[in-house]
C-alpha cells in the first residue's frame, strides 16, 4: 500500500514538473513574442522618424530652393536674360567673348568648353533663325508670334532635338554628336499656298545659315590672320573655333540624312507622294523616334567613318589646318556610354 502511495506521489510530482516546464515554455514564447513585437514597433517608429526627417529635409530644401529662385528671378540681370526679347542671345555672346578672351591668354579646358558650348548654342539660334526667316518670306505669318525671329534658343526647345537626340547620340556617337539642338513649328499650309518649293527652302534654310556661321567662325583661318599674329597660333581660342566649325559641319552632315524629322526630309517632302506625306503626318511622333533610333545605330556602327570624313571636309572647305582640328577634338573628346570610336590622332 505504501509503495503504491509513494508511486502515485511520484507520478503527481512528474505531472506537476511537466506542467511547470510546459508553462515555462509558454512563458518563454510569450516573452520572445513580446520582445519581437517590441523590436518591430521600435523599427517601425525608427522608420517613421527617418521618413519624417526626410520629409522635413525635402520640405526645407524645397523652401530654400523656392526662396533662392524667387530672389534670383527678381534680379535685374535675370529679368534681362529671360524677360528681354534678345536677352538670351546677348547673354550667349557675352559668355562667348569672355571665354574667348580667357582662352587667348590661358590654356584652360574649362574656358575651352565654355567657348565651344556657347558657340554651339549661338549656332543653334542661327540655324533655327535660318528656317524661320525663310518661312516668313514664304508667307508663314505665325513665325514672328512664336518668337522664332528673336534668336532666342529657348524658343526653339523641342523634346526630340533638345532631349531625345542628345541622349541617343551621346550614348552611341560621342558627346560631340549629342549636343542639344532645337526646331521650329512652321505652318506648311501657308507655304503651300505660294509654292511647295517654299517648304523645301525652309528645310534648307537652317543648313545654309549653319554653313555661313561656320564660314564666319573659320575666318581667322581662311583669311590667314591666325598665322600673322604672334602667340595666337597655339591658343585655345583657335582650337575652340576649329572645334566649333567641326561641330557645325557634323551637324550639317547629320541633317543631310533624308529621314524625318531632319532638314533634308523637310526639303524633300514636297516631292514625295501625297500618301507618304499623309502617312507621316498621321504617325509623325512614332516615325520621328524610330528614325532617330536608326540614325543612332548607324552612327554607332559607322561612327569611325564620320570621325575621319568630317575633319577632312572641315579642313578642305574652311582652310583649317588638320592639326588644329585634331588637337581640338583631343581636348573635346569624352568617351561614350557604349565606347564609340575615338577622334583621329
C-alpha positions in Angstrom: 0.0 0.0 0.0 2.8 2.4 1.0 4.6 1.6 -2.2 1.5 2.3 -4.2 1.1 5.7 -2.5 4.7 6.6 -3.0 4.4 5.7 -6.7 1.3 7.9 -7.0 3.1 10.8 -5.4 6.0 10.4 -7.8 3.6 10.4 -10.7 1.9 13.6 -9.4 5.3 15.3 -9.0 6.3 14.3 -12.5 3.0 15.7 -13.9 3.5 18.9 -11.9 7.0 19.2 -13.2 5.8 18.6 -16.8 3.1 21.2 -16.3 5.6 23.6 -14.9 8.0 23.0 -17.8 5.2 23.5 -20.3 4.1 26.7 -18.6 7.7 27.9 -18.5 8.0 27.2 -22.3 4.8 29.1 -22.9 6.0 32.0 -20.8 9.3 32.0 -22.7 7.5 32.0 -26.0 5.3 34.9 -24.8 8.5 36.8 -23.7 10.1 36.1 -27.1 7.0 37.2 -28.9 6.8 40.3 -26.7 10.4 41.1 -27.4 9.9 40.6 -31.2 6.8 42.8 -31.1 8.7 45.4 -29.2 11.6 45.3 -31.8 9.1 45.5 -34.7 7.5 48.5 -33.1 10.9 50.1 -32.4 11.8 49.6 -36.1 8.5 51.0 -37.3 9.0 54.0 -35.0 12.5 54.5 -36.3 11.4 54.2 -39.9 8.6 56.7 -39.2 11.1 59.1 -37.6 13.5 58.7 -40.5 10.7 59.3 -43.0 9.6 62.3 -41.1 13.2 63.7 -41.1 13.5 63.1 -44.8 10.1 64.8 -45.4 11.3 67.7 -43.3 14.6 67.8 -45.2 12.8 67.7 -48.5 10.4 70.4 -47.4 13.3 72.6 -46.1 15.2 72.1 -49.4 12.2 72.9 -51.4 11.6 76.0 -49.4 15.2 77.1 -49.7 15.2 76.4 -53.4 12.0 78.3 -53.9 13.4 81.3 -51.9 16.6 81.3 -54.0 14.7 81.1 -57.3 12.4 83.9 -56.1 15.4 86.1 -55.2 17.3 85.3 -58.4 14.2 85.9 -60.5 13.9 89.4 -59.0 17.4 90.3 -60.0 17.7 92.7 -63.0 20.2 90.5 -64.8 17.8 87.5 -64.6 14.9 89.6 -65.9 17.1 90.8 -68.7 18.1 87.3 -69.7 14.6 85.8 -69.7 12.4 88.8 -70.0 14.2 90.8 -72.7 13.4 89.7 -76.3 17.1 89.3 -77.2 18.3 88.7 -73.7 19.4 85.0 -74.0 21.2 85.6 -77.3 23.1 88.7 -76.0 24.0 86.7 -72.9 25.5 83.9 -75.0 27.5 86.5 -76.9 28.9 87.9 -73.7 29.8 84.4 -72.4 31.5 83.6 -75.7 33.5 86.9 -75.7 34.6 86.3 -72.1 35.7 82.7 -72.7 37.4 83.7 -76.0 39.5 86.3 -74.1 40.4 83.8 -71.4 41.3 81.2 -74.0 43.6 83.7 -75.7 45.6 84.4 -72.6 45.3 81.0 -70.8 45.1 77.3 -71.7 42.2 76.1 -69.7 39.9 73.3 -70.7 37.1 74.9 -68.7 37.1 78.0 -70.8 37.6 75.9 -73.9 34.4 74.0 -73.2 32.6 77.2 -72.3 33.6 78.8 -75.6 32.6 75.7 -77.6 29.3 75.3 -75.9 28.4 79.0 -76.1 29.2 78.9 -79.8 27.1 75.8 -80.3 24.1 77.5 -78.6 24.6 80.5 -80.8 24.8 78.2 -83.8 21.6 76.6 -82.8 19.9 80.0 -82.6 21.3 81.0 -86.0 20.3 77.6 -87.6 16.7 77.9 -86.4 16.6 81.6 -87.4 17.5 80.4 -91.0 14.4 78.2 -91.0 12.3 80.9 -89.5 13.3 83.8 -91.8 12.7 81.7 -94.9 9.3 80.7 -93.6 8.4 84.3 -93.0 9.4 85.2 -96.6 7.4 82.3 -97.8 4.2 83.6 -96.2 4.0 82.0 -92.7 2.8 84.8 -90.5 2.8 82.7 -87.3 6.6 82.6 -87.0 7.0 86.0 -85.5 4.3 85.4 -83.0 6.1 82.3 -81.7 9.3 84.2 -81.1 11.5 82.4 -83.6 12.9 85.6 -85.1 14.4 86.7 -81.7 17.4 84.3 -82.0 16.3 83.0 -78.6 17.5 79.4 -78.1 14.8 78.8 -75.5 12.1 79.5 -78.1 13.2 76.5 -80.2 13.4 73.9 -77.4 12.0 70.6 -78.7 11.7 67.3 -76.9 13.3 65.4 -79.8 16.1 67.7 -80.7 16.8 69.0 -77.2 16.4 65.8 -75.2 15.9 62.5 -77.2 18.5 63.1 -79.9 21.3 64.3 -77.5 20.7 61.3 -75.2 20.8 58.8 -78.1 23.8 60.3 -79.9 25.8 60.8 -76.7 25.2 57.1 -76.0 26.1 55.9 -79.4 28.0 58.5 -81.2 30.0 60.5 -78.7 29.5 63.8 -76.9 30.2 65.9 -80.0 27.3 64.2 -81.8 24.9 64.7 -78.9 24.8 68.4 -78.2 21.2 69.8 -77.7 19.5 71.4 -80.7 16.1 72.8 -81.4 13.4 73.1 -84.1 10.6 75.5 -85.2 7.0 74.7 -85.8 6.0 76.3 -89.2 2.7 76.2 -91.0 3.1 74.2 -94.2 -0.4 75.1 -95.5 0.5 78.8 -95.7 3.7 77.9 -97.5 1.9 75.6 -100.0 -0.4 78.5 -100.9 2.5 80.2 -102.6 4.5 77.2 -103.7 5.6 73.8 -102.4 9.1 74.9 -103.0 8.9 77.2 -100.1 8.7 74.1 -97.8 12.0 72.9 -99.4 13.5 76.3 -98.9 12.6 76.3 -95.2 14.2 72.9 -94.8 17.4 74.1 -96.5 17.5 77.5 -94.7 18.8 76.1 -91.4 21.7 74.3 -93.0 22.6 77.3 -95.2 22.7 79.5 -92.1 24.9 76.9 -90.3 27.3 77.0 -93.3 27.6 80.8 -93.2 28.0 80.7 -89.5 30.9 78.2 -90.0 32.4 80.5 -92.6 32.3 83.3 -90.1 33.9 81.2 -87.3 36.6 80.0 -89.6 37.5 83.5 -90.9 40.8 83.7 -88.8 41.9 80.6 -90.7 40.9 81.2 -94.3 42.0 84.9 -94.0 45.4 83.9 -92.8 45.0 86.1 -89.7 46.0 83.4 -87.3 49.4 82.9 -88.9 50.5 86.6 -88.7 49.5 87.3 -85.0 52.3 86.3 -82.7 51.2 84.0 -79.9 47.9 83.2 -81.4 48.8 80.1 -83.3 48.6 77.7 -80.4 46.0 79.4 -78.3 42.9 77.5 -77.1 40.8 80.2 -78.7 41.7 78.9 -82.2 41.3 75.3 -81.1 37.8 76.1 -79.8 37.0 77.8 -83.1 38.2 74.8 -85.0 36.2 72.5 -82.8 33.0 74.7 -83.2 33.4 74.7 -87.0 33.8 70.9 -86.9 30.6 70.5 -84.9 28.7 72.7 -87.3 29.9 70.7 -90.2 29.0 67.5 -88.4 25.5 69.0 -87.7 25.0 69.8 -91.4 26.1 66.3 -92.4 23.7 64.8 -89.9 20.8 66.9 -91.2 21.6 65.6 -94.7 20.2 62.2 -93.7 16.9 62.1 -95.6 14.8 60.8 -92.7 12.2 62.6 -90.6 12.4 64.9 -88.7 15.7 66.1 -90.2 16.1 69.1 -92.5 16.7 67.1 -95.7 13.5 65.2 -95.3 11.6 68.5 -94.9 13.3 69.8 -98.1 12.3 66.6 -100.0 8.8 66.2 -98.6 7.0 68.3 -101.3 8.3 65.9 -103.9 7.1 62.8 -102.1 3.8 61.1 -103.0 0.8 62.5 -101.2 0.1 59.2 -99.5 3.6 59.2 -98.0 3.2 62.8 -96.6 -0.2 61.9 -95.2 1.2 58.7 -93.5 4.0 60.8 -91.9 1.5 63.4 -90.6 -0.6 60.7 -89.1 2.3 58.8 -87.4 4.8 61.6 -87.0 5.8 61.0 -83.4 6.4 57.3 -83.8 8.3 57.8 -87.1 10.4 60.5 -85.7 11.5 58.4 -82.7 12.1 55.3 -84.9 14.2 57.2 -87.4 16.3 58.7 -84.7 16.9 55.3 -83.3 18.0 54.1 -86.7 20.4 57.1 -87.0 21.8 56.4 -83.6 22.5 52.7 -84.5 24.1 53.8 -87.9 26.4 56.2 -86.0 27.3 53.5 -83.6 28.2 51.1 -86.4 29.9 53.5 -88.7 31.0 56.3 -86.4 34.6 55.8 -87.4 33.7 57.0 -90.9 32.3 60.2 -89.6 35.4 60.8 -87.4 37.6 60.5 -90.4 35.4 62.1 -93.0 34.1 65.2 -91.1 37.6 66.6 -90.3 38.6 66.3 -93.9 35.6 68.3 -95.1 36.1 70.9 -92.4 39.7 71.3 -93.3 39.1 71.5 -97.1 36.1 73.8 -97.0 37.2 76.3 -94.4 41.0 76.0 -94.8 41.6 75.0 -91.2 44.9 73.1 -90.7 44.3 69.5 -89.8 46.4 69.6 -86.6 44.0 72.3 -85.2 41.0 70.1 -85.8 42.7 67.0 -84.3 44.0 68.9 -81.3 40.6 70.4 -80.7 38.9 67.0 -80.8 41.5 65.5 -78.5 40.6 68.3 -76.0 36.9 68.0 -76.5 36.7 64.2 -76.7 34.7 62.4 -73.9 34.2 58.6 -74.0 30.7 57.5 -74.9 28.5 55.1 -72.9 29.0 52.4 -75.4 32.6 53.1 -76.3 32.5 54.9 -79.6 35.5 55.4 -81.9 38.0 58.0 -80.5 39.0 61.1 -82.5 41.8 60.8 -85.0 45.3 61.2 -83.8 
